[in-house]
């Protein structure tokens, strides 16, 4: 049985201690078998700080499932992580980056069933010369190393009650209207529909597409993006056989009755759809990257430097990310076996 690969994330953040906490609670919480990818010395020092009895087993992925019951399997990267909890510095940027790279290599080679990533601190990586907007874009770049063009990654935030996808992600709000295009919305919708069918088992996913402006633009009185960009994009998706509807005023899509009518909400900008799902499931939401050649999930929270080293960080989102990765990997394996 292939394990999941779990990167340790930012060394000064909560990723290492969440990893330790979930291994300790593996039986009680039904944690899927995983291999931690990163510096074993980082896990050992964090375990000592928190007075946790966690034996480590440096091993190859093929041994991880068998070792998981008695020790936390670790795949060393060869890069030391030296930052202290809650005190990020650029000296550990190489360790965080190496963990991502090794994990993608393992996923690409089929040695792990899926990739789960602990949070990184982009500011720390930027100081060390990181040239990508974020984690997601870097994963797409690494996936392309195995040949071909970089895939178009799409960020979906998922919980049992709701799935949301922003068409534009980490942009100033003032830049969003100029960067929206019908092609971008159509491409996003295609990827979401395809991945919900293939990996989530939804035969014909229903996509609710948000308007950009209040009241869906009030027939052009509050903006013309719905008429000139979003509406035509939805029409193209429908013509292709995608069950897309809208443009809907965003404030009508997230109450319990509305959520029964769609499988995912596609929003025009980050906070339009992430604010509602974090209000609904802050500790349970999972970041899923669609469009990659392997399954990737991540907890939907940051590095939490203020909690690092305290032992008080909540592992619920990381647990949800591990369980969803296991579920999606199993679905993909079933499709491949047909």
N, C-alpha and C positions, 0 to 999 in steps of 0.2 A: 504494500500500500504506500503510495507516495504521500509525503507530508505536505503541509502548507509551509511556505517560506515567510517568515516574519522579520522584517528589518527592525533594527533597534531605534532608528530615527535619530533625532537630535540628542547627542550624549548628555547635554545639560538639562534636558527636558524630562517628561514623565514616562517616555516610552520604555526605558529599561525596567523601571519598577512595575509598570503595568504588565510587562512580559513576565516578570518574576511572580507577581501576584496571581496571574491566571494559571501559571504552571502549578503553583501551590494549591489552587482551587480546582484543578483539572477534573477531579472525580465528581465533586459536588456540582460543578457547573456544566459538566459534559463538554469540556474544551476539546476541540479537534486536535489531533497530533500536529505539531508544528516544529520546525527547526528555526532557531533564532539565527539571524545572519548579522554578524558584527563582531565586535571585540569581546572575547570572553572575559578579559580582565575588567571591562566596564561592568558586566553583570556581576562578577564576583565582588567588586568593590561596593556596588550598590546594595547587594545582598548583605554584606557586612554592616554597612551603614544602617540598614533597616532591621538588622538582626533577624534575617530570614535564613532558614536552613534550606538552601537550594543547591543540591549537587549538580555540577555541570558536566556534560559529556561532549567533548569536541569530536565530531564525527561527520561522515558524508551523509547526504540526504537519504540514501538507501538504507541507512542504519537507524534513522531517526524514529520511525514509528515503533520499532522494537525497543528503543532506549527510553521512549517518552514516559513510560510508567514509572521508571526509577530515577531518572535524571532529566534535566533540561538539555536537550540536544542543541549544540551551537556549531555553526559553520563559520570558522574564523576567516576574516578578510585580509589579515596581515597589516591592517591600519590601526594604530593605537588611538583610543578615545580618551583624552585627558581632561576635558572640561569638568568642573565640579558641578553638582546639582544646583540648578538655578543661576549659574554663572556662565552663560555662553561665551565662547571666544572662538576665534577663527582657527585655533590649533586643532580642533576636532572636526572641521569641515570635511577633511579628506576621509575620515572614518565614516561619517554619515553618507557621503557620496559613494564610497566603496561598497557599503552595505546594499545600496540600491542597485549598483552595477552588478554585483555578484548575484543578487536575487533574481534580477532579470535574466542573467545568463542561465541560472538554474531553471527558471521557468521556460525559457526558449529551448533548452535542451531536453525538456520533459522530465527533469529530475524531481520537480515538485509539482503539485497539482494546481497551485494558484499562488499568487503573491499578495501578502497583506503588509501594508507599510505603516509603521508608527510615524507620528508627525515630525516634520523637519522644520528648522528655522531658516526661512529663505534669507533673512537679513544676514545671518552668519555665513551662509554659502555665498551670498553676493560679495561679501568682504574678501572672500577667498577666490574670487574670479568666476563664480558660477554665472553662466550666460543664458539661462533659461528663465522664463517667467515664473515657473513653478514646478512642482513635483510631476504633475500630469504631463506637461510638455517634455520634461526630461525622460519620462518613461517612453513616450512615443519616439523620441530620438534614439534611445537605446534599443527599442524594438526594431528600428530600421537598420541597425548594424548587421542584422542577420540577412540582409538583402532586401532590395526594393525600397520604395518610397516610405517615408514616415507615415504611419497611420494617422487618421484624424481622430484624436481622442475627444470624448464627450464626457463631461462630469455629470453624474447623476447622484443625487442624495436620496437615499431609500430608507424607509421604515415600513413596517407592516401596513400602516394606515395610508401611506402616501409616498409617491415618487415624484421628484421634481428635477428639471434640467434647465439651467440657464443657457441661453444662446450665446451671450457674451458673459465673460467671467470677471476677471480682475482688472476692471477699467474704471476710470473716473466716470461718474454718472453723466457728466456733460458730454462725454465722447460717444456714448452709446448710440444715439440716433444716427450719427454719421457712419457708424460702422455696421449698422443693421443692413442686411440685404436679403432679398427673397432667396437667393442661392444659399446663403448661410443658414437660413431657417429651414429650407428644404433638406439640405444635407444633414442638419442636426436631426430633423424628424425622421429621415430614412434610417439613420443609425440607431435611434432610440427604438423605432418600431422593429427593426431587425433583431436587436439584442434582447428586447423584451420577449420576442417570440423564441429565439434560439436558447437563451440562457435562463429566462424566467418561466418559460413554458406557457406564455399567454398567446393563444392561437392568432388572434387579431387584436393587437393592442389598441386601445382608445386613447388618443392624444388630445388633450385640451390645450389649445395654444392661447397664451395671454396676449392681450392688447398691450401696447406701450403706454398709452395715455389713459387718464381717468375716463370712465364711462365709454371705453373703447373709442375714444376720439370724438364722440357726439357727432357722427357723420361729417367729420372734418372740421368742426368748430374748435376742437381742442387739439388738433394735430391731424396730419394726413398720413402718418405711417401705417395706420390700419388699412387705409384705402389703397395706398400705393405700394406697400411692401408686404405687410403681414397677411392681408387677405389674399393677394395673388399667390403667395407661398403656400397657404393652406389649400387653395384650389389645385395647385400643382400636385401636392401630396395626395389629395383625394383622387385625382386623375390617375395616379400611380397605384391606387388601391390601398393607401394608408387611411385608417379611420381617424382622420384629424378633424377637429372642429374649432371654431372661433372666427375672428379674435374675440375672446371673452374678457370682460373687465376682471382684472385680477382679484378684486375684492369679493367676487362671487364664487370662487373656485375651491375654497379651502374649508368650508364648514362641513360637518359630517355627512349631510345629505348629498352635497355636491360631489364629495369624494367617491361616492358610489357610482358615479356616472363616467369616470375616466380611470385609466390605469397609470397615467403620468401626466404631469403638467409641464409644458414647455414655456418658460418665461423669457423675457427679453433681456433681463439684467439680473445680476447676482442676488441682491437683497429682495427682489420682487418675489422670488420663490424660496430662497433659503431662510428668510425670516419666519414664514409660516411653518415650515417643517421643523425648525429648531424650537418653535413655541410648542409644537405638538409632541416632539420626541427628542429633546435635547440630548439625553443620555443614551438614546438607543439608535440614533440615526447613523447611517453608514454611507461613506463616500465610495461610489463604484465608478470606475473608469470604463466607459463603453468604447468600443472601436479598436481596442488593443488585441493582439493575437493570443493573449493569455488573460486569465481572470485576475483582476486587481481590485482589492477593496482597501479601505482605510477608515479608522475611526473619524467621525466628523467633529473633531476638536483639535486644538492646537497643542503646543508644547507645554503650556501651563508652568512656566518657570517659577511662579509663586508657590506651586505645590511640590515641585521636584525635590525629592529627598525627604519628604514628610511622611510618606506612606499613606496619605489621605486621598490620593487621586482615585477617581472612580473608573474601574476597568470595564464598565458596562458597554460602552461604545466599541471598544476593542474586541470584547467578546462577541458582540453582534457582527463585527467585521469578519472575524474568524469563522463564525458559523455560516454567514452568508457566502463567504468564499468557498467553503466546503460544499455548500448547496449548489452554487453555480458551477463549480468544477465538476461535480457529479452529473449535472444536467448536460454540460458540454461533452463529457465522456460518453454519455448515453447517445447523444446525437452522432458523435463520431463513430460509434459502434454499429450504427444502422447501415 
